[in-house]
Amino acid sequence: MLINPYGADPLRLAIQLVNDPPKAPTELAQICLAAGVVIEQTVSEEDLAQTAKMLGAWQQVVDQPEPGLRATILNALLAESATFPSLTNHNGQGWHLHYREANLALWQILRTMVYVGTALHFATRGISRLGRCAASDCLRIYADFSRPGTQRYCSPSCANRDAVRRHRLSKT
């Protein structure tokens, strides 16, 4: 059985957009293109604003520690953004699934990609494998793609700084 890896790339994109938010439509377009998103329309200020708003709603999922409530919040977001899956072969990318209608603005495409990608990540890797960095001085988001599912930090740098801090505290 093949498991669709659709969840990983949209999740990585969402995390990048939250942790380092674009400040202009051109920057949003560059980030999306680098992530492999097909952009069919000019990226506008509205796309930038609505993407930030959508990611704000998504962060409610990230910040909810209780699995049942986390699923409830994500299901509500999915209900407002996703539609029946359809098979498509646009732009020479080969046959793949879309969980959205055609001809949407970039922010609407991102919304569906992020929400469906998060649901797939939870279903295939575990509902607890998305969160905020455990370092007390960091608010960055991470998705745990590790084999054991024990990631707690957004980066090795944060993990190392926190380990040094804990070590120094234990010596006092």
MOZICOR-V389934 format. One record per residue. RES is the residue in three letters. SS is DSSP state (hx for helix, st for strand, lp for the rest). D_LAST is the distance of its C-alpha to the last C-alpha in Angstrom with 1 decimal. Layout:
res;ss;d_last
RES;SS;D_LAST
RES;SS;D_LAST
//
This chain:
res;ss;d_last
MET;lp;53.8
LEU;lp;52.3
ILE;lp;49.4
ASN;lp;49.7
PRO;lp;46.6
TYR;hx;47.4
GLY;hx;44.1
ALA;hx;41.8
ASP;hx;43.3
PRO;hx;43.7
LEU;hx;40.2
ARG;hx;38.8
LEU;hx;41.1
ALA;hx;39.9
ILE;hx;36.3
GLN;hx;37.1
LEU;hx;39.1
VAL;hx;36.4
ASN;hx;33.5
ASP;lp;35.7
PRO;lp;38.6
PRO;lp;41.8
LYS;lp;43.1
ALA;lp;46.8
PRO;hx;49.3
THR;hx;49.8
GLU;hx;46.1
LEU;hx;46.2
ALA;hx;49.3
GLN;hx;47.7
ILE;hx;44.7
CYS;hx;47.0
LEU;hx;49.4
ALA;hx;46.7
ALA;lp;45.6
GLY;lp;49.2
VAL;lp;50.4
VAL;lp;54.1
ILE;lp;54.8
GLU;lp;58.4
GLN;lp;58.4
THR;lp;57.1
VAL;lp;53.6
SER;lp;53.7
GLU;hx;51.5
GLU;hx;52.2
ASP;hx;50.7
LEU;hx;47.5
ALA;hx;47.3
GLN;hx;48.2
THR;hx;45.8
ALA;hx;42.9
LYS;hx;44.1
MET;hx;44.5
LEU;hx;41.0
GLY;hx;39.8
ALA;hx;41.6
TRP;hx;40.2
GLN;hx;36.6
GLN;hx;37.4
VAL;hx;37.7
VAL;hx;34.5
ASP;hx;32.5
GLN;lp;34.2
PRO;lp;32.1
GLU;lp;35.0
PRO;hx;37.4
GLY;hx;40.6
LEU;hx;40.0
ARG;hx;38.9
ALA;hx;42.2
THR;hx;44.1
ILE;hx;42.8
LEU;hx;43.6
ASN;hx;47.0
ALA;hx;47.9
LEU;hx;47.0
LEU;hx;49.0
ALA;hx;52.0
GLU;hx;52.2
SER;hx;51.9
ALA;lp;53.1
THR;lp;56.6
PHE;lp;58.4
PRO;lp;57.5
SER;st;60.2
LEU;st;60.9
THR;st;61.3
ASN;lp;62.0
HIS;hx;61.6
ASN;hx;61.0
GLY;hx;61.6
GLN;lp;58.2
GLY;lp;59.8
TRP;lp;60.1
HIS;st;57.0
LEU;st;56.2
HIS;st;55.7
TYR;lp;54.5
ARG;lp;55.9
GLU;lp;59.3
ALA;lp;60.6
ASN;lp;60.8
LEU;lp;57.6
ALA;lp;55.6
LEU;hx;52.4
TRP;hx;50.1
GLN;hx;52.0
ILE;hx;51.8
LEU;hx;48.1
ARG;hx;47.7
THR;hx;49.6
MET;hx;47.9
VAL;hx;44.3
TYR;hx;45.1
VAL;hx;47.1
GLY;hx;44.6
THR;hx;41.8
ALA;hx;44.1
LEU;hx;44.9
HIS;hx;41.2
PHE;hx;40.5
ALA;hx;43.6
THR;hx;43.0
ARG;hx;39.2
GLY;lp;38.0
ILE;lp;37.5
SER;lp;33.7
ARG;lp;33.5
LEU;st;33.2
GLY;st;30.4
ARG;st;27.9
CYS;lp;25.0
ALA;lp;21.9
ALA;lp;19.7
SER;lp;18.9
ASP;lp;20.3
CYS;lp;23.4
LEU;lp;26.6
ARG;lp;28.7
ILE;st;30.8
TYR;st;31.0
ALA;st;33.6
ASP;lp;32.7
PHE;lp;35.4
SER;lp;33.5
ARG;lp;35.2
PRO;lp;32.7
GLY;lp;32.0
THR;lp;28.2
GLN;lp;27.5
ARG;lp;24.9
TYR;lp;24.5
CYS;lp;27.2
SER;lp;26.6
PRO;hx;24.7
SER;hx;23.1
CYS;hx;21.5
ALA;hx;20.5
ASN;hx;18.9
ARG;hx;17.1
ASP;hx;15.7
ALA;hx;14.7
VAL;hx;12.8
ARG;hx;11.1
ARG;hx;10.3
HIS;hx;9.2
ARG;hx;6.8
LEU;hx;5.4
SER;hx;5.6
LYS;lp;3.8
THR;lp;0.0
//
